[in-house]
């Protein structure tokens, strides 16, 4: 009887301890941000390459659930407007609170991954743009009360691939490009 009572106490205490992992049911979160993609581009033949600084527009919205006080997971959709490509990244992301704090300022680790589609891009005659894989790790600062809306500033590295098939002209056999956009993204937005 004593052993049975001991097992029952252990079973109930284990159940109560596991219930503390998710103190409340998951709640909806949204991070909507707009900003710029900053990078450098090398172009031209290897003997006379030209280096140019590029700035592109980016906007993104992350919709998900707050699993714990520190972890949010969800899906994202955005728009990246490069000089010669308009890509729409669709993917998944994680937001992790790096410093456990009840303060109004939180430092977040951000990781997004997915695929950039060329659905909104209008091709020039003979050109065919196809999207590619995207990865977007970085950090963000969330300023506002933990349980209400907040202002968000993020600094991330964005790597986006795209393939372009160009029209053949003259003595060309093939004119395909495999583009890799490596950019620093600075975004401002809101969270709720």
C-alpha positions in Angstrom: 0.0 0.0 0.0 2.9 2.4 0.8 4.5 1.7 -2.5 1.2 2.3 -4.4 0.8 5.6 -2.5 4.4 6.5 -3.4 3.8 5.7 -7.1 0.6 7.8 -7.2 2.4 10.8 -5.6 5.2 10.5 -8.1 2.8 10.2 -11.0 0.8 13.3 -10.0 3.9 15.3 -9.3 5.4 14.3 -12.7 2.2 15.4 -14.4 2.2 18.7 -12.6 5.9 19.3 -13.5 5.3 18.6 -17.2 2.3 21.0 -17.2 4.7 23.8 -16.3 6.5 23.6 -19.6 3.6 25.4 -21.3 2.2 27.6 -18.5 -0.5 29.1 -20.9 -1.8 27.9 -24.1 0.1 29.1 -27.2 -0.9 32.6 -28.3 -0.8 34.2 -31.8 2.2 36.5 -32.7 2.9 38.7 -35.6 6.1 40.6 -36.6 5.6 42.9 -39.6 8.7 44.7 -40.8 9.9 47.0 -43.7 13.5 47.9 -44.5 16.4 47.8 -46.9 18.7 45.1 -48.2 22.3 46.4 -48.5 25.1 44.7 -50.5 27.8 45.0 -53.1 27.7 43.6 -56.6 30.6 42.6 -58.9 29.7 42.8 -62.6 31.5 42.6 -65.9 34.4 40.4 -67.2 37.0 39.3 -64.7 39.6 41.6 -66.1 37.5 44.8 -65.7 35.0 44.0 -63.0 33.0 46.9 -61.6 32.0 47.0 -57.9 28.6 48.7 -57.1 26.8 49.3 -53.8 23.2 48.2 -54.0 20.1 49.0 -51.9 16.9 47.1 -52.3 13.5 47.3 -50.7 12.3 44.4 -48.4 9.1 43.8 -46.5 8.1 40.7 -44.5 5.4 39.5 -42.1 5.9 36.6 -39.7 2.7 34.9 -38.3 2.9 32.2 -35.7 2.4 31.0 -32.1 4.3 31.9 -29.0 5.1 28.4 -27.7 6.8 29.5 -24.5 7.8 32.9 -23.0 11.0 32.7 -25.1 10.1 30.8 -28.3 7.8 31.7 -31.2 7.5 29.6 -34.4 5.5 30.4 -37.5 5.3 31.0 -41.2 6.4 34.1 -43.2 5.8 35.8 -46.4 7.6 38.8 -47.8 8.7 40.8 -50.9 12.3 41.5 -51.9 12.7 44.1 -54.7 16.2 43.8 -56.2 17.2 45.8 -59.3 16.5 43.1 -61.8 14.3 40.7 -59.8 11.1 40.9 -57.7 11.1 37.8 -55.4 8.5 36.7 -52.9 10.0 34.6 -50.1 7.7 32.1 -48.4 9.0 30.0 -45.5 9.2 29.3 -41.8 10.9 31.1 -39.0 11.8 31.0 -35.3 12.1 33.9 -32.8 14.0 33.1 -29.6 14.4 35.5 -26.7 18.1 35.4 -25.9 18.0 37.1 -22.5 15.3 35.9 -20.0 13.8 39.2 -18.9 10.5 40.7 -17.9 11.8 44.1 -19.0 10.3 46.1 -21.9 13.4 45.5 -24.1 14.2 42.1 -25.4 17.0 40.8 -27.6 15.8 38.1 -30.1 17.6 35.6 -32.2 15.9 35.3 -35.6 16.2 32.4 -38.1 14.1 32.3 -41.3 14.3 29.8 -44.2 12.3 29.2 -47.3 12.0 29.7 -51.0 11.8 32.9 -53.0 9.2 32.7 -55.7 9.2 34.9 -58.8 5.4 35.1 -59.0 5.2 38.9 -59.1 8.2 39.4 -61.4 7.5 40.5 -65.0 10.1 39.0 -67.3 11.5 41.0 -70.2 11.2 39.4 -73.7 13.2 36.2 -73.8 14.2 36.3 -70.1 13.0 33.7 -67.6 13.6 34.3 -63.9 13.1 31.5 -61.4 13.4 31.9 -57.7 15.5 29.9 -55.3 16.3 29.1 -51.7 16.5 31.7 -49.0 18.1 31.8 -45.5 17.9 34.8 -43.1 19.6 34.6 -39.7 20.1 37.6 -37.4 19.2 39.5 -34.3 16.3 41.7 -33.4 15.4 44.2 -30.7 11.8 44.2 -29.4 10.9 47.3 -27.5 7.5 47.1 -25.6 5.7 45.1 -22.9 6.0 41.3 -23.4 2.3 40.8 -23.5 1.3 43.7 -25.8 2.3 45.3 -29.1 5.9 46.5 -29.5 8.4 48.2 -31.9 10.9 45.9 -33.6 14.3 46.6 -35.1 16.2 43.8 -36.8 19.6 43.3 -38.3 20.0 40.1 -40.4 22.0 38.5 -43.1 20.0 37.4 -46.1 21.1 34.9 -48.8 18.7 34.5 -51.7 19.4 32.5 -54.9 17.7 32.9 -58.3 18.3 31.5 -61.8 17.9 33.5 -65.0 17.8 32.2 -68.5 18.6 35.0 -71.0 17.9 35.0 -74.7 20.6 33.6 -76.9 22.2 36.1 -79.4 25.1 36.1 -81.8 27.6 33.3 -81.1 26.3 32.5 -77.7 25.5 28.9 -76.9 24.0 29.5 -73.5 23.3 32.6 -71.4 22.2 31.4 -68.0 22.9 33.1 -64.7 22.9 31.6 -61.2 22.5 34.6 -59.0 23.3 34.7 -55.3 22.1 37.8 -53.5 24.1 38.2 -50.2 22.6 41.2 -48.4 22.6 42.8 -45.0 18.9 43.5 -44.1 17.9 46.3 -41.7 14.2 46.3 -40.9 11.9 48.3 -38.7 8.4 47.2 -37.8 5.8 46.3 -35.2 5.0 43.2 -33.2 1.8 42.1 -31.5 
